[in-house]
Amino acid sequence: MPWMTQLHGTDGLGFGQRPLHQITIPGTHDAGCYVDHAFGNMLSRTQTQDVGHQLAGGIRYFDLRPYQASYVGGREFWTFHGPYTGGRLDGPAGILAQVANFLGALQATDRELVILNLSHFGWAMPFKDADHQALIDALQQILGDHLVPHTQAALNLFDAPYDTILTDANGVTASRVAVLYDGALDQRREAYVTANMASLPAGLFVLSPKYTPAANPIYLFDQYANTNDLAALQADQLTKLNNRANYPYSGVNEAWAQQAGNWTPNAAGGVNGTLHLFSWTLTPQPYSDPLTAANARSNPALPRVFSVGDRVVRADGRVSACAGQAWTAWNYVPGTDNQINILYVDHYASHRYVNLGSPFTGLAMPVAFAAQLNVGPVRPMTW
């Protein structure tokens, strides 16, 4: 049984009535960058499985960065990371088809939600208006009725109860996919999205303050550490989790970013309209590669993130252990500590959680941990 469906059916958990800002899901960084190239892997390959297998493995949030390739015969959409080309987005075997096939194979009683964040349109080969329209057409054609059956004008994706997100106007509840369109706050606005956000189809949503929809603004904190040092990564992400208000919404040199100011503080149980992405990703370039860094260093260290010792929060917002103590005594407790909504990793399947008495045994560690955070603490690991 898929893990979100399992939690949905757990008596007393109330999962179906929770808003997304009170739910934790696992996500993959550059989810489309799973293709094994003879050259180029060192800089940018971040996953080893295609999106269909990531879905089967429990991942529910996908960072996808499209570029368009125009040919005499038409237009195609692929994913990228820097100079690296990942999997194809459209097409009969593409990423969108993999998502549709996964959702179509679920039981009618399953209750899964997938989030695709499409961004970085201007980074590789800047999108034109026609490219945006063609991609949105592909999203509708391939994902079809699997898309969340609500527009942004009608529903706040991050605040509505989980079951409401999955239920259409006829009262049919089913597993769905939501698309955050141009959902990276560290990238410039897309003129097409600014001009057309009010008419985006059901299932597509934009982020504020980058865009200003007429109703139901939603926010996603996603700021990586930009370090190859594991201790610095841990300190950075814990500091941002606990002191989010010290950070600006965006460093982009555009008026909307300069006027936005700093983030609202995080809180236990989450914040209305806002998801917090915990980016457990090292940046090893130019001397190593993301897969090796994740497999050898960041992913094996993931358990200790949730047991980090008695904390000192300094005046500048940095978090560290108390003097003379290791990061070993304090356990992160969902509902008491500031909310993690997306546990975001490279090479998600590198390590498994094994506890034969656990319903999550055998899942990739980030998936098992995210699922458990909807129930209780990760540490001690006796669940």
Salt bridges, closest charged atoms under 4 A:
ASP30 OD2 - HIS29 NE2 2.96
ASP30 OD1 - ARG65 NE 3.24
ASP30 OD2 - HIS81 ND1 2.99
ASP36 OD1 - ARG45 NH1 3.71
ASP50 OD1 - HIS53 ND1 2.84
ASP63 OD2 - ARG65 NH2 3.01
GLU76 OE2 - ARG88 NH1 3.57
ASP90 OD1 - ARG88 NE 2.79
GLU112 OE1 - ARG60 NE 2.89
ASP131 OD1 - ARG75 NE 2.69
ASP159 OD1 - HIS21 ND1 2.92
ASP163 OD1 - HIS8 NE2 2.61
ASP168 OD2 - ARG176 NH2 3.92
ASP182 OD2 - LYS210 NZ 3.14
GLU190 OE1 - HIS132 NE2 2.83
GLU190 OE2 - ARG188 NH1 3.64
ASP236 OD2 - LYS240 NZ 3.10
ASP316 OD2 - ARG318 NE 2.74
ASP337 OD1 - ARG311 NH2 3.46
ASP346 OD1 - HIS29 ND1 2.66
